[in-house]
Each structure stands twice: as structure tokens, then as C-alpha cells.
Amino acid sequence: MNKFITVQQAVDKIHDGMTIMVGGFLGVGTPESIIDGLVAKGVKNLTLISNDTAYVNKGVGKMIVNHQIKKLIVSHIGTNEETINQMNSGELEVEFSPQGTLAERIRSGGAGLGGVLTQTGLGTVVEKGKEKVTVDGKEYLLEKPLHADVALIGANISDEDGNLIYKGTSQNFCPLMATAADLVIVEPQEVVKTGTLAHEAIRTQAILVDYIVKK
């Protein structure tokens, strides 16, 4: 199966009102060409699940600046002043999730679990509106799983089937997000022949990847 598509074909699969996951940590590991395409398209009313909103001129921060996001599920927003402004004005709904909890919620969504129990956030604003569960006399928050219509991730290397390798911190949330969406699109920096990657180096298997953006 040929999984290769253009940036424009990837962008055409994203529609108003969708829930999308986007990999990256301050833009590292983010599929920048796809993000630029979404900004140009102007798709709107999106729910965005990401670790952060990078900067006003980098990563998903460009979509914030372009007022394309309706709701944000994120661990922090401190590096993007426009995200803060839109949250404070009431234009943007922001759901904060501690970074480890966010990762576990995505993992739960990918693994088909009903959620994760954690004590992180107890006694803080994080617990507002959430169910509490007692286990062996200890109280936990039930953090529900996260799932998306589309996951947009970056990778350093992809083979022709979509087996992915990440280098250093570019991995971040990408492998988790690849398990937790109906459609997974990767934008790799390099594409190599299938069979040339060391099996033990592959962090995302081809069976999880629907499309590969080849620029």
C-alpha cells in the first residue's frame, strides 16, 4: 500500500470542528509543513490536544494566533502570550492537564483503557468536576482517556511503510499520539527504503501510520 501523500492532501483531511492531536514539545517534533498548511486553509473550531502551544511563530502556536482553536487540552501555555490572551478573554477554552497525566490519558486512549488513577492534582483546581476513586484507603482522581480524529506527528526517519524513528527529545508525545487517533499522519524529515531500519530502533510501527507526507 502506498501511503505517500502531499502536504495539501494531508491538510484536506482536516475539517472544521475536528479533534486533533499534534506532537511536539515547544515545536520540536511538530510537523511544521502540515501546520503551515492548516493555517493557510483556515480550518477552525478545532479541539487541540498537545503538550503546549509552542510560540506565536512556531508549531501549533501559529494556529492559536490564527484563531483556529476552540478548545485546548494542554500541560502548559506559558511560552505563547497569544494563548494566554485568548484564554483570559474567554475566546479559548483551556483544559490544563499535568504533563505526566496528559501522557497517561493519551496512552489510555490508545490502549482502550477507561482512564488512569492519579493523586496528581488532588486539592488543586485540576480536580474540579472530576470523579474521585478510593483504592486501599487512598484517594485518586480518575483522569479520562483522550482520543482524536486525527494525529499529526513528526519523525526524523520513516521507511516507505511508515515505521518511524525519532531522535532525542523529538520523540516526546508522538509515539503515544500515534496510538490514540482514528487517522495518523506523519511528516518525516527523511524517508528510507523499507528494511533498512534497525528493528530495535523503531518506536512507532507502520501498522499505526495511515499516511506519510513526502515533501
Residue pairs with C-beta under 8 A, 6 or more apart in sequence:
3 160
3 161
3 162
3 209
3 210
3 211
3 212
4 211
4 212
4 213
4 214
5 185
5 211
5 212
5 213
5 214
6 213
6 214
6 215
7 33
7 34
7 36
7 37
7 187
7 213
7 215
8 37
9 211
10 34
10 37
10 152
10 185
10 187
10 211
10 213
11 34
11 37
11 38
11 40
11 41
11 43
13 150
13 183
13 185
13 211
14 20
14 38
14 41
14 43
14 46
14 150
15 43
16 43
16 44
16 45
16 46
17 45
17 46
18 43
18 46
18 47
18 148
18 149
18 150
19 46
19 47
19 48
19 49
19 147
19 148
19 149
19 150
20 46
20 47
20 48
20 49
20 148
20 149
20 150
20 151
20 152
20 181
21 48
21 49
21 50
21 106
21 146
21 148
21 150
21 151
21 152
21 153
21 173
21 177
21 180
21 181
22 30
22 31
22 35
22 48
22 49
22 50
22 59
22 60
22 151
22 152
22 153
22 177
23 29
23 30
23 31
23 50
23 151
23 152
23 153
23 154
23 172
23 173
23 174
23 177
24 30
24 50
24 51
24 52
24 54
24 59
24 60
24 154
24 172
24 173
24 174
25 51
25 52
25 169
25 172
25 173
26 52
26 54
26 55
26 58
26 59
26 79
27 54
27 55
27 58
27 59
27 61
28 169
28 170
28 172
29 153
29 154
29 166
29 169
29 170
29 171
29 172
29 173
29 174
30 54
30 58
30 59
30 60
30 154
31 152
31 153
31 154
31 185
31 186
31 187
31 213
32 58
32 59
32 154
32 187
33 187
33 213
33 215
34 152
34 185
34 187
34 213
35 59
35 60
35 62
35 63
35 152
36 62
38 63
38 68
39 62
39 63
39 66
39 68
42 66
42 68
43 68
44 67
44 68
44 70
45 68
45 70
46 63
46 68
46 69
46 70
47 69
47 70
47 71
47 72
47 73
48 60
48 63
48 69
48 71
48 72
48 73
48 74
49 73
49 74
49 106
49 146
49 148
49 177
50 60
50 72
50 73
50 74
50 173
51 74
51 75
51 76
51 99
51 102
51 172
51 173
52 74
52 75
52 76
52 77
52 79
52 80
53 59
53 60
53 61
53 64
53 72
53 74
53 77
53 79
53 80
53 83
54 60
54 61
54 79
54 80
55 61
55 79
55 80
56 62
56 64
56 65
56 80
56 81
56 82
57 65
60 69
61 79
61 80
61 82
61 83
63 69
64 72
64 80
64 82
64 83
64 86
64 92
65 82
67 86
67 91
69 92
70 92
70 93
71 92
71 93
71 94
71 95
72 83
72 87
72 92
72 93
72 94
72 95
73 95
73 97
73 102
73 146
74 94
74 95
74 96
74 97
74 102
75 96
75 97
75 98
75 99
75 102
76 96
76 99
77 83
77 84
77 87
77 94
78 84
83 92
83 94
86 92
87 94
96 125
96 126
97 105
97 126
97 143
98 120
98 121
98 126
100 118
100 120
101 116
101 118
101 120
101 121
101 143
102 146
102 173
103 173
103 176
104 116
104 118
104 143
105 115
105 116
105 143
105 144
105 145
105 146
106 145
106 146
106 173
106 176
106 177
106 179
106 180
107 113
107 116
107 176
107 179
107 180
108 114
108 115
108 116
108 143
108 144
108 145
108 146
109 145
109 146
109 147
109 148
109 179
109 180
110 147
110 176
110 178
110 179
110 180
111 179
113 145
114 144
114 145
115 142
115 143
115 144
115 145
116 142
116 143
116 145
117 133
117 135
117 140
117 141
117 142
117 143
118 140
118 141
118 143
119 138
119 139
119 140
119 141
120 126
120 141
121 127
121 130
121 141
122 139
122 140
122 141
126 141
127 141
130 141
130 142
130 143
131 141
131 142
132 139
132 140
132 141
132 142
133 139
133 140
133 141
133 142
134 140
145 180
146 180
147 180
147 181
147 182
148 177
148 180
148 181
148 182
149 181
149 182
149 183
150 181
150 182
150 183
150 184
150 185
151 177
151 178
151 180
151 181
151 183
151 184
151 185
152 185
152 187
153 174
153 177
153 178
153 184
153 185
153 186
153 187
153 204
154 170
154 174
154 186
154 187
154 188
154 189
155 164
155 165
155 166
155 170
155 174
155 186
155 187
155 188
155 189
155 204
156 165
156 166
156 167
156 170
156 188
156 189
156 190
157 164
157 165
157 188
157 189
157 190
157 191
157 192
157 197
158 164
158 165
158 186
158 188
158 190
158 191
158 192
158 209
158 212
159 191
159 192
159 193
159 194
159 195
159 196
159 197
159 206
160 191
160 192
160 193
160 194
160 212
161 194
161 206
161 209
162 186
162 204
162 206
162 208
162 209
162 210
162 212
163 194
163 197
163 202
163 204
163 205
163 206
163 209
164 174
164 175
164 178
164 186
164 188
164 202
164 203
164 204
164 209
165 197
165 201
165 202
165 203
166 174
166 175
166 203
166 204
171 203
174 204
175 203
175 204
177 184
178 184
178 186
178 204
178 208
178 209
179 208
183 210
183 211
184 208
184 209
184 210
184 211
185 209
185 210
185 211
185 212
185 213
186 204
186 209
186 211
186 212
186 213
187 213
187 215
188 212
188 213
191 212
191 214
